[in-house]
């Protein structure tokens, strides 16, 4: 694969290194997203649904409320409630209204949801290896540190 400029068939040079870096990052994320979407589609999931399954597995037996799930999402989902509704209809999660605080409605994994997210551990690891396995450990660490630095300089919180 050539340069981004060649890939995009762009004749003019980028206005700045910052622009080239930003466009490279966006193009790479788009390609990674396509590969992840393709994998999840084979299991009847979206990337957002897979993310929710992983979040809930990590949360344990207590589950999490809608807002807590939204705060932990990798990519912001515009309507967590509808996402959870679809997942509940598919039998992947269930919600239980708290008897102590009726405003609290934790979402929990069902056995079906846990089995599915567990079954995806291997294929997901294989995809990540296919995407990043050609990089050395040092390159991966540098990439992680660089991306962390970029996020650290962005405005805090998520915008609406």
MIFI-436914 format. One record per residue: x, y, z of N, C-alpha, C, O in turn. Coordinates in nm, 4 decimals. Layout:
ATOM    n.east   n.north      n.up   ca.east  ca.north     ca.up    c.east   c.north      c.up    o.east   o.north      o.up
ATOM         X         Y         Z         X         Y         Z         X         Y         Z         X         Y         Z
...
END
This chain:
ATOM    n.east   n.north      n.up   ca.east  ca.north     ca.up    c.east   c.north      c.up    o.east   o.north      o.up
ATOM    0.0850   -0.1179    0.0000    0.0000    0.0000    0.0000    0.0889    0.1234    0.0000    0.1886    0.1301    0.0720
ATOM    0.0519    0.2190   -0.0804    0.1295    0.3414   -0.0917    0.0909    0.4428    0.0144    0.0349    0.4091    0.1187
ATOM    0.1219    0.5658   -0.0149    0.0903    0.6732    0.0792   -0.0596    0.7014    0.0780   -0.1311    0.6606   -0.0135
ATOM   -0.1051    0.7708    0.1798   -0.2470    0.8077    0.1864   -0.2833    0.8950    0.0665   -0.3922    0.8827    0.0104
ATOM   -0.1933    0.9813    0.0287   -0.2185    1.0693   -0.0854   -0.2444    0.9850   -0.2112   -0.3354    1.0150   -0.2885
ATOM   -0.1645    0.8800   -0.2311   -0.1872    0.7906   -0.3455   -0.3182    0.7145   -0.3288   -0.3963    0.7032   -0.4232
ATOM   -0.3421    0.6625   -0.2087   -0.4621    0.5838   -0.1819   -0.5890    0.6633   -0.2097   -0.6868    0.6095   -0.2614
ATOM   -0.5868    0.7913   -0.1751   -0.7032    0.8786   -0.1962   -0.7032    0.9434   -0.3343   -0.7948    1.0179   -0.3691
ATOM   -0.5993    0.9140   -0.4122   -0.5824    0.9717   -0.5456   -0.5876    1.1243   -0.5400   -0.6509    1.1903   -0.6225
ATOM   -0.5194    1.1763   -0.4408   -0.5152    1.3207   -0.4185   -0.3923    1.3761   -0.4905   -0.2807    1.3282   -0.4702
ATOM   -0.4131    1.4749   -0.5727   -0.3028    1.5307   -0.6522   -0.2242    1.6368   -0.5757   -0.1029    1.6493   -0.5922
ATOM   -0.2926    1.7111   -0.4940   -0.2256    1.8191   -0.4203   -0.1723    1.7661   -0.2882   -0.2299    1.6737   -0.2308
ATOM   -0.0644    1.8228   -0.2402   -0.0135    1.7792   -0.1084   -0.1091    1.8229    0.0032   -0.1894    1.9146   -0.0139
ATOM   -0.0982    1.7559    0.1157   -0.1795    1.7953    0.2312   -0.1354    1.9336    0.2768   -0.0213    1.9740    0.2540
ATOM   -0.2260    2.0057    0.3409   -0.1946    2.1414    0.3864   -0.0915    2.1433    0.4986   -0.0176    2.2406    0.5144
ATOM   -0.0869    2.0354    0.5762    0.0074    2.0301    0.6884    0.0302    1.8844    0.7281   -0.0466    1.7960    0.6900
ATOM    0.1340    1.8608    0.8035    0.1569    1.7271    0.8584    0.0441    1.6874    0.9523    0.0065    1.5703    0.9585
ATOM   -0.0106    1.7851    1.0262   -0.1221    1.7569    1.1161   -0.2436    1.7066    1.0378   -0.3096    1.6115    1.0795
ATOM   -0.2726    1.7705    0.9246   -0.3847    1.7264    0.8418   -0.3587    1.5852    0.7891   -0.4484    1.5009    0.7919
ATOM   -0.2387    1.5590    0.7418   -0.2057    1.4263    0.6901   -0.2170    1.3208    0.8000   -0.2673    1.2110    0.7765
ATOM   -0.1697    1.3547    0.9201   -0.1795    1.2607    1.0321   -0.3259    1.2338    1.0673   -0.3644    1.1188    1.0882
ATOM   -0.4073    1.3391    1.0738   -0.5491    1.3234    1.1088   -0.6208    1.2381    1.0040   -0.6975    1.1484    1.0391
ATOM   -0.5965    1.2653    0.8774   -0.6624    1.1890    0.7715   -0.6137    1.0441    0.7688   -0.6925    0.9531    0.7426
ATOM   -0.4851    1.0218    0.7956   -0.4322    0.8862    0.8052   -0.5010    0.8101    0.9167   -0.5391    0.6942    0.8999
ATOM   -0.5166    0.8757    1.0306   -0.5812    0.8118    1.1452   -0.7271    0.7788    1.1131   -0.7734    0.6681    1.1405
ATOM   -0.7993    0.8750    1.0550   -0.9396    0.8520    1.0221   -0.9556    0.7398    0.9195   -1.0460    0.6572    0.9322
ATOM   -0.8692    0.7359    0.8186   -0.8765    0.6301    0.7166   -0.8471    0.4939    0.7786   -0.9139    0.3954    0.7471
ATOM   -0.7476    0.4881    0.8663   -0.7120    0.3625    0.9312   -0.8250    0.3141    1.0211   -0.8590    0.1958    1.0189
ATOM   -0.8835    0.4035    1.0999   -0.9963    0.3668    1.1861   -1.1118    0.3148    1.1008   -1.1772    0.2175    1.1382
ATOM   -1.1371    0.3782    0.9875   -1.2445    0.3342    0.8997   -1.2199    0.1916    0.8499   -1.3121    0.1101    0.8486
ATOM   -1.0977    0.1611    0.8092   -1.0660    0.0268    0.7611   -1.0742   -0.0765    0.8734   -1.1240   -0.1871    0.8522
ATOM   -1.0259   -0.0415    0.9923   -1.0352   -0.1318    1.1070   -1.1808   -0.1561    1.1444   -1.2197   -0.2681    1.1773
ATOM   -1.2606   -0.0505    1.1390   -1.4034   -0.0609    1.1696   -1.4732   -0.1549    1.0709   -1.5572   -0.2356    1.1109
ATOM   -1.4391   -0.1449    0.9437   -1.4987   -0.2330    0.8429   -1.4680   -0.3795    0.8739   -1.5556   -0.4651    0.8626
ATOM   -1.3444   -0.4080    0.9128   -1.3057   -0.5465    0.9430   -1.3784   -0.5966    1.0680   -1.4247   -0.7106    1.0718
ATOM   -1.3882   -0.5115    1.1696   -1.4596   -0.5497    1.2912   -1.6072   -0.5704    1.2655   -1.6672   -0.6643    1.3179
ATOM   -1.6657   -0.4841    1.1856   -1.8071   -0.4951    1.1503   -1.8331   -0.6261    1.0772   -1.9323   -0.6941    1.1036
ATOM   -1.7444   -0.6608    0.9862   -1.7585   -0.7856    0.9103   -1.7549   -0.9072    1.0040   -1.8350   -0.9995    0.9891
ATOM   -1.6626   -0.9070    1.0999   -1.6547   -1.0176    1.1953   -1.7822   -1.0263    1.2787   -1.8403   -1.1341    1.2914
ATOM   -1.8260   -0.9151    1.3351   -1.9436   -0.9167    1.4221   -2.0697   -0.9560    1.3469   -2.1581   -1.0208    1.4028
ATOM   -2.0782   -0.9168    1.2200   -2.1954   -0.9515    1.1382   -2.2107   -1.1035    1.1293   -2.3228   -1.1540    1.1242
ATOM   -2.0998   -1.1763    1.1275   -2.1050   -1.3227    1.1211   -2.1714   -1.3823    1.2454   -2.2211   -1.4949    1.2420
ATOM   -2.1720   -1.3064    1.3545   -2.2320   -1.3521    1.4800   -2.3642   -1.2812    1.5090   -2.4203   -1.2950    1.6177
ATOM   -2.4131   -1.2058    1.4117   -2.5410   -1.1370    1.4272   -2.5357   -1.0160    1.5179   -2.6372   -0.9775    1.5760
ATOM   -2.4173   -0.9550    1.5310   -2.3993   -0.8397    1.6188   -2.3479   -0.7184    1.5433   -2.2931   -0.7299    1.4337
ATOM   -2.3665   -0.6034    1.6035   -2.2976   -0.4825    1.5602   -2.1771   -0.4634    1.6526   -2.1672   -0.5277    1.7571
ATOM   -2.0866   -0.3751    1.6134   -1.9725   -0.3454    1.7010   -2.0196   -0.2864    1.8337   -1.9619   -0.3160    1.9384
ATOM   -2.1235   -0.2035    1.8303   -2.1755   -0.1447    1.9544   -2.2323   -0.2517    2.0463   -2.2112   -0.2469    2.1675
ATOM   -2.3041   -0.3484    1.9899   -2.3588   -0.4565    2.0716   -2.2469   -0.5403    2.1331   -2.2548   -0.5785    2.2498
ATOM   -2.1443   -0.5685    2.0559   -2.0293   -0.6432    2.1081   -1.9635   -0.5657    2.2219   -1.9253   -0.6234    2.3238
ATOM   -1.9510   -0.4355    2.2036   -1.8928   -0.3509    2.3077   -1.9753   -0.3583    2.4363   -1.9190   -0.3668    2.5455
ATOM   -2.1077   -0.3553    2.4243   -2.1947   -0.3660    2.5424   -2.1761   -0.5024    2.6096   -2.1683   -0.5102    2.7323
ATOM   -2.1689   -0.6088    2.5312   -2.1481   -0.7422    2.5893   -2.0167   -0.7473    2.6674   -2.0119   -0.8022    2.7774
ATOM   -1.9115   -0.6909    2.6115   -1.7812   -0.6905    2.6808   -1.7881   -0.6064    2.8089   -1.7336   -0.6455    2.9122
ATOM   -1.8548   -0.4917    2.8016   -1.8682   -0.4045    2.9183   -1.9427   -0.4778    3.0293   -1.9001   -0.4766    3.1448
ATOM   -2.0539   -0.5417    2.9939   -2.1342   -0.6106    3.0948   -2.0623   -0.7329    3.1508   -2.0763   -0.7632    3.2693
ATOM   -1.9864   -0.8029    3.0688   -1.9086   -0.9158    3.1208   -1.8084   -0.8650    3.2249   -1.7900   -0.9271    3.3295
ATOM   -1.7448   -0.7531    3.1959   -1.6487   -0.6953    3.2889   -1.7128   -0.6407    3.4156   -1.6483   -0.6334    3.5201
ATOM   -1.8398   -0.6024    3.4063   -1.9089   -0.5444    3.5215   -1.9454   -0.6496    3.6259   -1.9637   -0.6170    3.7431
ATOM   -1.9559   -0.7745    3.5840   -1.9881   -0.8805    3.6786   -2.1362   -0.8938    3.7058   -2.2207   -0.8473    3.6293
ATOM   -2.1650   -0.9589    3.8176   -2.3026   -0.9967    3.8532   -2.3947   -0.8779    3.8799   -2.5160   -0.8897    3.8626
ATOM   -2.3402   -0.7647    3.9214   -2.4239   -0.6495    3.9554   -2.4783   -0.5791    3.8317   -2.5791   -0.5089    3.8397
ATOM   -2.4116   -0.5976    3.7159   -2.4541   -0.5289    3.5958   -2.4246   -0.3798    3.6042   -2.3560   -0.3335    3.6954
ATOM   -2.4769   -0.3067    3.5088   -2.4568   -0.1616    3.5036   -2.5836   -0.0933    3.4550   -2.6639   -0.1518    3.3822
ATOM   -2.5998    0.0310    3.4965   -2.7092    0.1130    3.4461   -2.6789    0.1638    3.3063   -2.5647    0.1609    3.2604
ATOM   -2.7821    0.2097    3.2410   -2.7717    0.2605    3.1031   -2.6633    0.3665    3.0884   -2.5815    0.3587    2.9967
ATOM   -2.6616    0.4650    3.1768   -2.5636    0.5732    3.1656   -2.4212    0.5233    3.1885   -2.3275    0.5692    3.1231
ATOM   -2.4054    0.4293    3.2812   -2.2731    0.3730    3.3055   -2.2229    0.2988    3.1820   -2.1050    0.3074    3.1479
ATOM   -2.3110    0.2269    3.1160   -2.2736    0.1578    2.9927   -2.2321    0.2607    2.8880   -2.1277    0.2464    2.8243
ATOM   -2.3134    0.3636    2.8703   -2.2837    0.4685    2.7728   -2.1493    0.5341    2.7969   -2.0763    0.5632    2.7022
ATOM   -2.1160    0.5576    2.9233   -1.9884    0.6204    2.9573   -1.8688    0.5326    2.9228   -1.7589    0.5836    2.9005
ATOM   -1.8891    0.4013    2.9181   -1.7790    0.3079    2.8946   -1.7659    0.2643    2.7485   -1.6728    0.1919    2.7132
ATOM   -1.8582    0.3080    2.6647   -1.8554    0.2673    2.5239   -1.7315    0.3235    2.4536   -1.6894    0.4360    2.4806
ATOM   -1.6745    0.2447    2.3643   -1.5601    0.2889    2.2838   -1.6060    0.3980    2.1873   -1.5450    0.5045    2.1785
ATOM   -1.7132    0.3700    2.1160   -1.7722    0.4665    2.0235   -1.9074    0.5057    2.0799   -1.9878    0.4198    2.1160
ATOM   -1.9317    0.6334    2.0872   -2.0549    0.6831    2.1461   -2.1762    0.6353    2.0673   -2.1846    0.6568    1.9464
ATOM   -2.2681    0.5718    2.1343   -2.3939    0.5281    2.0729   -2.4992    0.6344    2.1021   -2.5161    0.6733    2.2177
ATOM   -2.5709    0.6825    1.9995   -2.6647    0.7922    2.0215   -2.7837    0.7567    2.1099   -2.8365    0.8438    2.1790
ATOM   -2.8265    0.6326    2.1093   -2.9431    0.5959    2.1894   -2.9192    0.4608    2.2557   -2.9542    0.3561    2.2014
ATOM   -2.8594    0.4653    2.3731   -2.8265    0.3438    2.4473   -2.9541    0.2656    2.4800   -2.9538    0.1426    2.4755
ATOM   -3.0606    0.3344    2.5122   -3.1854    0.2661    2.5483   -3.2332    0.1765    2.4348   -3.2669    0.0605    2.4582
ATOM   -3.2367    0.2282    2.3126   -3.2811    0.1461    2.1984   -3.1842    0.0320    2.1713   -3.2261   -0.0784    2.1363
ATOM   -3.0549    0.0581    2.1875   -2.9549   -0.0472    2.1699   -2.9806   -0.1609    2.2690   -2.9794   -0.2783    2.2321
ATOM   -3.0037   -0.1242    2.3951   -3.0316   -0.2250    2.4969   -3.1661   -0.2945    2.4720   -3.1798   -0.4139    2.4984
ATOM   -3.2647   -0.2208    2.4215   -3.3941   -0.2816    2.3864   -3.3744   -0.3922    2.2830   -3.4290   -0.5016    2.2976
ATOM   -3.2968   -0.3638    2.1788   -3.2723   -0.4636    2.0735   -3.1963   -0.5835    2.1298   -3.2249   -0.6976    2.0937
ATOM   -3.1009   -0.5585    2.2169   -3.0231   -0.6677    2.2749   -3.1090   -0.7516    2.3690   -3.0919   -0.8732    2.3775
ATOM   -3.2012   -0.6865    2.4397   -3.2913   -0.7598    2.5283   -3.3874   -0.8456    2.4453   -3.4150   -0.9601    2.4810
ATOM   -3.4376   -0.7908    2.3361   -3.5272   -0.8662    2.2481   -3.4568   -0.9881    2.1880   -3.5200   -1.0901    2.1606
ATOM   -3.3255   -0.9762    2.1679   -3.2466   -1.0873    2.1133   -3.2055   -1.1874    2.2212   -3.1446   -1.2901    2.1913
ATOM   -3.2391   -1.1568    2.3476   -3.2073   -1.2484    2.4569   -3.0638   -1.2420    2.5050   -3.0163   -1.3350    2.5701
ATOM   -2.9931   -1.1325    2.4736   -2.8527   -1.1195    2.5117   -2.8341   -1.0531    2.6484   -2.7365   -1.0801    2.7183
ATOM   -2.9273   -0.9673    2.6855   -2.9211   -0.8973    2.8140   -3.0613   -0.8952    2.8739   -3.1603   -0.9192    2.8048
ATOM   -3.0679   -0.8663    3.0021   -3.1974   -0.8389    3.0638   -3.1784   -0.7285    3.1661   -3.0715   -0.7121    3.2250
ATOM   -3.2862   -0.6532    3.1849   -3.2837   -0.5405    3.2788   -3.3784   -0.5699    3.3931   -3.4867   -0.6253    3.3747
ATOM   -3.3343   -0.5309    3.5120   -3.4115   -0.5571    3.6329   -3.4221   -0.4266    3.7113   -3.3208   -0.3665    3.7472
ATOM   -3.5445   -0.3835    3.7374   -3.5630   -0.2615    3.8170   -3.5301   -0.2919    3.9629   -3.5787   -0.3897    4.0197
ATOM   -3.4485   -0.2081    4.0214   -3.4080   -0.2253    4.1604   -3.5274   -0.2027    4.2526   -3.6072   -0.1115    4.2314
ATOM   -3.5383   -0.2861    4.3541   -3.6454   -0.2661    4.4521   -3.6079   -0.1557    4.5501   -3.6960   -0.0903    4.6059
ATOM   -3.4789   -0.1342    4.5717   -3.4331   -0.0295    4.6637   -3.4459    0.1100    4.6020   -3.4811    0.2059    4.6708
ATOM   -3.4171    0.1204    4.4723   -3.4232    0.2489    4.4044   -3.4832    0.2247    4.2661   -3.4146    0.1748    4.1768
ATOM   -3.6102    0.2594    4.2477   -3.6797    0.2290    4.1228   -3.6195    0.3003    4.0025   -3.6445    0.2617    3.8883
ATOM   -3.5394    0.4052    4.0280   -3.4737    0.4745    3.9158   -3.3580    0.3917    3.8610   -3.3152    0.4114    3.7473
ATOM   -3.3080    0.2996    3.9419   -3.1940    0.2170    3.9044   -3.2422    0.0915    3.8309   -3.3169    0.0107    3.8862
ATOM   -3.1980    0.0767    3.7051   -3.2363   -0.0390    3.6248   -3.1086   -0.1012    3.5682   -3.0689   -0.0710    3.4556
ATOM   -3.0448   -0.1877    3.6465   -2.9209   -0.2472    3.5954   -2.9471   -0.3426    3.4797   -3.0491   -0.4114    3.4749
ATOM   -2.8535   -0.3448    3.3879   -2.8570   -0.4363    3.2743   -2.7557   -0.5467    3.3014   -2.6420   -0.5205    3.3405
ATOM   -2.7986   -0.6695    3.2800   -2.7141   -0.7861    3.3068   -2.7055   -0.8727    3.1817   -2.7954   -0.8713    3.0976
ATOM   -2.5973   -0.9475    3.1704   -2.5851   -1.0452    3.0625   -2.6749   -1.1645    3.0907   -2.6872   -1.2074    3.2054
ATOM   -2.7365   -1.2172    2.9888   -2.8058   -1.3459    3.0002   -2.7014   -1.4547    2.9743   -2.5889   -1.4250    2.9343
ATOM   -2.7387   -1.5790    2.9970   -2.6481   -1.6900    2.9651   -2.6130   -1.6888    2.8164   -2.4991   -1.7152    2.7781
ATOM   -2.7125   -1.6580    2.7336   -2.6894   -1.6508    2.5884   -2.5892   -1.5398    2.5543   -2.5004   -1.5594    2.4714
ATOM   -2.6040   -1.4232    2.6186   -2.5127   -1.3111    2.5949   -2.3711   -1.3438    2.6394   -2.2746   -1.3126    2.5697
ATOM   -2.3590   -1.4071    2.7564   -2.2261   -1.4453    2.8067   -2.1615   -1.5481    2.7146   -2.0426   -1.5376    2.6846
ATOM   -2.2372   -1.6465    2.6697   -2.1829   -1.7496    2.5806   -2.1344   -1.6863    2.4495   -2.0303   -1.7246    2.3960
ATOM   -2.2105   -1.5897    2.3989   -2.1733   -1.5253    2.2732   -2.0465   -1.4422    2.2892   -1.9553   -1.4526    2.2071
ATOM   -2.0395   -1.3610    2.3923   -1.9197   -1.2779    2.4103   -1.7979   -1.3657    2.4398   -1.6875   -1.3345    2.3953
ATOM   -1.8165   -1.4737    2.5135   -1.7055   -1.5662    2.5387   -1.6605   -1.6327    2.4085   -1.5408   -1.6499    2.3854
ATOM   -1.7567   -1.6702    2.3236   -1.7234   -1.7351    2.1963   -1.6481   -1.6412    2.1022   -1.5756   -1.6865    2.0137
ATOM   -1.6654   -1.5113    2.1213   -1.5993   -1.4134    2.0352   -1.4570   -1.3795    2.0798   -1.3854   -1.3098    2.0079
ATOM   -1.4151   -1.4273    2.1962   -1.2796   -1.3964    2.2431   -1.1730   -1.4406    2.1425   -1.0834   -1.3630    2.1091
ATOM   -1.1822   -1.5638    2.0946   -1.0835   -1.6152    1.9993   -1.0850   -1.5424    1.8662   -0.9809   -1.4939    1.8219
ATOM   -1.2014   -1.5332    1.8007   -1.2061   -1.4615    1.6726   -1.1651   -1.3143    1.6848   -1.1016   -1.2603    1.5942
ATOM   -1.2006   -1.2495    1.7954   -1.1629   -1.1096    1.8154   -1.0111   -1.0968    1.8315   -0.9497   -1.0068    1.7742
ATOM   -0.9508   -1.1873    1.9096   -0.8054   -1.1860    1.9272   -0.7351   -1.2121    1.7939   -0.6333   -1.1499    1.7638
ATOM   -0.7896   -1.3041    1.7144   -0.7302   -1.3334    1.5837   -0.7376   -1.2110    1.4920   -0.6433   -1.1828    1.4181
ATOM   -0.8496   -1.1385    1.4971   -0.8625   -1.0175    1.4157   -0.7618   -0.9122    1.4592   -0.6972   -0.8493    1.3755
ATOM   -0.7483   -0.8926    1.5908   -0.6514   -0.7929    1.6389   -0.5090   -0.8319    1.6000   -0.4271   -0.7461    1.5669
ATOM   -0.4805   -0.9618    1.6043   -0.3478   -1.0074    1.5624   -0.3282   -0.9816    1.4130   -0.2209   -0.9383    1.3708
ATOM   -0.4317   -1.0080    1.3331   -0.4228   -0.9812    1.1892   -0.4025   -0.8322    1.1616   -0.3297   -0.7949    1.0696
ATOM   -0.4667   -0.7483    1.2412   -0.4563   -0.6035    1.2221   -0.3234   -0.5465    1.2703   -0.2681   -0.4565    1.2071
ATOM   -0.2716   -0.5981    1.3817   -0.1559   -0.5362    1.4462   -0.0364   -0.6280    1.4667    0.0682   -0.5825    1.5131
ATOM   -0.0491   -0.7557    1.4333    0.0561   -0.8526    1.4604    0.1855   -0.8283    1.3853    0.2902   -0.8798    1.4247
ATOM    0.1805   -0.7506    1.2775    0.3011   -0.7218    1.2007    0.3868   -0.6141    1.2668    0.5002   -0.5911    1.2249
ATOM    0.3339   -0.5480    1.3696    0.4090   -0.4446    1.4404    0.4882   -0.5073    1.5540    0.4453   -0.6058    1.6141
ATOM    0.6041   -0.4494    1.5827    0.6850   -0.4970    1.6957    0.6220   -0.4500    1.8262    0.5356   -0.3623    1.8267
ATOM    0.6659   -0.5087    1.9354    0.6155   -0.4665    2.0666    0.6446   -0.3181    2.0892    0.5606   -0.2451    2.1417
ATOM    0.7632   -0.2743    2.0495    0.7982   -0.1329    2.0641    0.7090   -0.0425    1.9819    0.6689    0.0642    2.0285
ATOM    0.6772   -0.0839    1.8597    0.5886   -0.0046    1.7758    0.4482    0.0028    1.8353    0.3839    0.1077    1.8327
ATOM    0.4019   -0.1091    1.8884    0.2694   -0.1095    1.9520    0.2666   -0.0171    2.0728    0.1709    0.0581    2.0910
ATOM    0.3696   -0.0219    2.1550    0.3761    0.0656    2.2724    0.3797    0.2116    2.2292    0.3116    0.2955    2.2880
ATOM    0.4588    0.2423    2.1268    0.4653    0.3796    2.0762    0.3302    0.4241    2.0233    0.2878    0.5369    2.0485
ATOM    0.2618    0.3362    1.9496    0.1291    0.3687    1.8979    0.0320    0.3968    2.0120   -0.0406    0.4962    2.0090
ATOM    0.0305    0.3108    2.1112   -0.0580    0.3294    2.2266   -0.0280    0.4610    2.2974   -0.1194    0.5368    2.3298
ATOM    0.0994    0.4879    2.3212    0.1379    0.6131    2.3900    0.1010    0.7353    2.3074    0.0546    0.8354    2.3621
ATOM    0.1210    0.7282    2.1769    0.0893    0.8415    2.0896   -0.0605    0.8689    2.0886   -0.1031    0.9837    2.1011
ATOM   -0.1396    0.7643    2.0739   -0.2852    0.7825    2.0735   -0.3348    0.8336    2.2084   -0.4257    0.9163    2.2141
ATOM   -0.2752    0.7845    2.3166   -0.3117    0.8313    2.4508   -0.2798    0.9799    2.4655   -0.3579    1.0553    2.5236
ATOM   -0.1645    1.0217    2.4126   -0.1268    1.1643    2.4176   -0.2260    1.2494    2.3400   -0.2666    1.3559    2.3865
ATOM   -0.2647    1.2033    2.2227   -0.3609    1.2786    2.1405   -0.4918    1.2948    2.2160   -0.5448    1.4055    2.2252
ATOM   -0.5453    1.1838    2.2709   -0.6710    1.1923    2.3461   -0.6571    1.2827    2.4677   -0.7513    1.3530    2.5042
ATOM   -0.5400    1.2812    2.5304   -0.5170    1.3637    2.6485   -0.5224    1.5129    2.6201   -0.5455    1.5926    2.7110
ATOM   -0.5014    1.5511    2.4955   -0.5059    1.6931    2.4599   -0.6388    1.7352    2.3981   -0.6561    1.8510    2.3599
ATOM   -0.7308    1.6429    2.3884   -0.8642    1.6774    2.3380   -0.9486    1.7254    2.4553   -0.9188    1.6924    2.5701
ATOM   -1.0529    1.8025    2.4286   -1.1389    1.8486    2.5374   -1.1956    1.7299    2.6162   -1.2306    1.6265    2.5594
ATOM   -1.2034    1.7474    2.7468   -1.2543    1.6399    2.8353   -1.4015    1.6174    2.8085   -1.4743    1.7087    2.7695
ATOM   -1.4441    1.4933    2.8303   -1.5857    1.4592    2.8165   -1.6240    1.4423    2.6725   -1.5458    1.4676    2.5808
ATOM   -1.7458    1.3992    2.6551   -1.7991    1.3771    2.5203   -1.8959    1.4874    2.4884   -1.9749    1.5298    2.5727
ATOM   -1.8889    1.5331    2.3659   -1.9808    1.6396    2.3254   -2.1108    1.5784    2.2760   -2.1128    1.4648    2.2286
ATOM   -2.2152    1.6513    2.2868   -2.3483    1.6050    2.2418   -2.3626    1.6242    2.0938   -2.4668    1.5916    2.0371
END
